[in-house]
Amino acid sequence: LKNNQLLEQVSLLKELEAENQALRNALNLNLQKDYKLISSEIISKDTSKDSILIDKGYEDGISKGMPVINGQKALFGKISDVYRNFSRVTIISEKGFTSDIKIKDKDIYGVVRGDGNLNIYLDLISRDSIVAVGDIALTSSLEGNFPKDLLVGAISRIIKEDTKPFQTAELKPFFDINAADNLFVLINFKN
């Protein structure tokens, strides 16, 4: 019985240590200066539907449409359903998810599109625009759904077809859903 109690305490301490590390990372990035944040923990992952559940809900000040990021300032998704003590987060890779983006250090804009199964693409890039593998996609805040300059993904493959007026690129997101535990919900942000 004593061993089980100690194992339970060790488990709780490890969870607290992971949450504290995520908060320290956020502080180091000055996230609290730019945004009002609520720290949350992932309680369920449904990768087949590109969604997760977090342990915060409307009692904690969460509402539909709020952006969700990780401690490295990478866009994870947005709140899609809110309940009393938990919320559903739509990951940016969910089929049908779209948002405006820009390419870092270039005057190139496009749209990030979720394709399901944790796949994301960059669409509506002019054929004349020069993009390269490794270019970084950031949120541009043109639509006002997300703050600008959140990390979205890095271009891993460019798809350019002669019959299409735009080029497309496959993006590798800046988060690993399997390694993610703690996320931050942005309560307010400055556009």
N, C-alpha and C positions, 0 to 999 in steps of 0.2 A: 504494500500500500504506500509506504514511504517512497519507494523507488518510482512508482507511478506518479506521485505528487511532484517529485523532483523532475521527472521527465516532462511533465506538463509545464512546470515553471521554466525549464530550459527552452521548450518550444515557444512559450510566450515571450521570453527574452529575445530569442532569435527573430521573431516577428517584429518586436519593437526596435531591434537593432537595424533591420532592413528598412523600416519606416523612417527611422532617424537618419539613415544614410541617404534616403531619397530626399528628405527635407534639407539635409546639408547640401546636397547637389543643387537643389533649387535655390538655396540661399547663395551659393557660390555663383550661380548664373544671374543673380539679382532678379529672379522671377517675381519675388514679392514686391519689388520696386515698380515693375511694369504692370503687374496684374494683381488683382485680389484673387487668392487661390483657396481652394478647399482640397486638402489631401484626401485621397481615397485609396481603398485597397480593392483589387480585383477579387471577386468572390466566385465567379464562374466564367468560363470561356467556351464559346460555341463557334469554333473556327469554320464549321460548315455553313454558318449563316453570317460570318464576319461580324460578330457582335460579342460583347462581354457584359457582365453585370458588375457594378461597383457597389460598395457598402454605404453609399450616401444617397439620400432621397430628399423629398420636399421639406421634411423636418430640418434638414441641414442647410436649406437655402438653394437647393438644386432646382433648375427648371429646364424645360425642353429647349434644345437648340444651343445650349452652352458648349463651348469648345472643351476638349479634353486633350491634355498634353502629357508627355512624360517629363522626367527630371532633366532631360537634355534639350528641352524646348522643341521637341518634335511633335507634330500634330498626330494624334492617335485617332481622333474622330470627334463625334459630337453626341450629346445626350439626345436620345430619341424617345424614351419613355421614362417617366418619373413616378415612383411609388413612395410610400411613406418612409421606408428605411433603405431603399436601394433604387438604382437606376440602370437602365439599359443604355449602353454606348454603342452607336453604330460606328464601326471602324471604317476608315477611309477606303478600304478595299471592298466594301460591300457593293454588290452589283447595283448600279444605278446612282451611286454616290458621285457627285460632281462638285468641284469648287475651282475658282480661278487661281492661277499661280503665275509666278514669274521665274525666270532663270537668273540665278545669282550672278551679279556683275555683268549682265547683258540686258539689253532692252528688248527682251523676248517674253511674250506673254502667251499663255495657253490655258488649258483646262485639265485638271487632274480628274481621272475617271476610274471608279472602282469597277472591277470586272468579276468579283467573287473569288473565293478560294485564296484570299490574301494577295491577289494580284492587282496592281495599279498601273495605269497608263497615263501618259501625257498626250493630249489630243489638241487639235486645232492650232498647230504650230505652222506658221507660214513656210511654204516650200523653200523660200529664199533665206530663211533664218538658218544660221549656222549653229547647230547644237552638237555636242560631242558626248561620248560616253564619259561619265564622271561628273558632268554638269549637275549642279544642285538646284532642285526645284524648291521654291519657298512660297508661302501664301502671299497673295498680293493685296488682299482686303478690298478689291474692287466691288465685290458683292456685299461686303460688310458682315459676312458670316463669321469670319475669323480675323484675328489680328494679323497685321502684316509681318513678314519675315519669320514665321514659324517654319521649321524644317519639315519638308514633305517627303522627299526621296532623292536619290541620285540616279541619273540616267544609266541604265545597264545595257540597253540595246535600242538602236534607232531603226524605225521601220519607215522606209521611204519608197512609195510606189509611184510609178510614172502616171498611172491613171487617176490618182487622187490629188485634189488641190492642196491638201495639207499633209504634213508628215506626223508620225506618231512615234512615241518613245515608250519603252517599258521602264518603269521606275522600281528601284529597290528601296522600300520604305526605311526610314531611320529609326525603326523600332523592331523589336523581336517579340512577337506576341507570346511566345513560349517562355521567355525570360522576364516578361513584365509582371510586376506585382503591385507596385504603387504608381498611381497616376494623380494628376492635378486637374481639377475642374476650374476653368477661368470664370469667375463670377461676373467680372466686368473687364472691359479692355478699352484702350483708346485707339480709335481708327486714325 
